[in-house]
Amino acid sequence: SYVLTQSPSVSVAPGQTARISCGGNNIESKNVHWYQQKPGQAPVLVVYDDSDRPSGIPERFSGSNSGNTATLTISRVEAGDEADYYCQVWASSINHVIFGGGTKLTVL
Amino acid sequence: EVQLVESGGGLVQPGRSLRLSCAASGFTFDDYAMHWVRQAPGKGLEWVSHISWNSGSIAYADSVKGRFTISRDNAKNSLYLQMNSLRAEDTALYYCAKGRELSLFSAMDVWGQGTTVTVSS
């Protein structure tokens, strides 16, 4: 089965740049989606298809995908960005949706 | 306003059944794939199942295959999850989510607030 690996936590000071990685075998061949989940709330899509942003998502959120790693980059981090972030792909060979284990972003 | 509202959760004994529902509004329901995603207390997101716009393609996570059945009624703008032979490890918050496009591999762009399922004797 296909596995997505995320670091459990990332910490960054306000105003700095946070980079959250998502590792998977040849992940660049897949469309990667990213979700933000704040405590007690439902997930929110922040990046889809590797690097596209839904309407209403700030330009500070961007994504990239190359080789075996996809990355969600949050520029000029704000206190309100503190949340869990999940990457997700569709494993076509088994017709399954796969989520990464999630990364907790802490704003210092 | 695009909205998904789940219902049907509750406390159930191991081995029993439960049926979850998701009422959709604010969009053309039969234009999109739909998903069920769950989150155990303090854990990450786990995909459960998805169904194509016309029910022609359905898939399940290995953890629920053979026990859960997803279905949809496009005339009623509703998604369902029939859960049989429930186990303690099925205890979670269950989310209904809308695919961003018709295709099953598109991102999930709208989520409900979830309904809680607790399996315990």
HADDOCK unambig.tbl for C-alpha pairs under 7 A between the chains (distance, minus, plus):
assign (segid A and resid 33 and name CA) (segid B and resid 107 and name CA) 6.05 0.50 0.50
assign (segid A and resid 42 and name CA) (segid B and resid 111 and name CA) 6.50 0.50 0.50
assign (segid A and resid 42 and name CA) (segid B and resid 112 and name CA) 6.87 0.50 0.50
assign (segid A and resid 42 and name CA) (segid B and resid 113 and name CA) 5.60 0.50 0.50
assign (segid A and resid 43 and name CA) (segid B and resid 111 and name CA) 6.84 0.50 0.50
assign (segid A and resid 45 and name CA) (segid B and resid 108 and name CA) 6.84 0.50 0.50
assign (segid A and resid 45 and name CA) (segid B and resid 109 and name CA) 5.59 0.50 0.50
assign (segid A and resid 48 and name CA) (segid B and resid 107 and name CA) 6.07 0.50 0.50
assign (segid A and resid 90 and name CA) (segid B and resid 105 and name CA) 5.37 0.50 0.50
assign (segid A and resid 95 and name CA) (segid B and resid 59 and name CA) 6.50 0.50 0.50
assign (segid A and resid 96 and name CA) (segid B and resid 59 and name CA) 6.72 0.50 0.50
assign (segid A and resid 96 and name CA) (segid B and resid 61 and name CA) 6.81 0.50 0.50
assign (segid A and resid 97 and name CA) (segid B and resid 47 and name CA) 6.14 0.50 0.50
assign (segid A and resid 98 and name CA) (segid B and resid 47 and name CA) 6.76 0.50 0.50
assign (segid A and resid 99 and name CA) (segid B and resid 45 and name CA) 6.59 0.50 0.50
assign (segid A and resid 99 and name CA) (segid B and resid 46 and name CA) 6.55 0.50 0.50
assign (segid A and resid 101 and name CA) (segid B and resid 44 and name CA) 5.84 0.50 0.50
assign (segid A and resid 102 and name CA) (segid B and resid 44 and name CA) 6.25 0.50 0.50
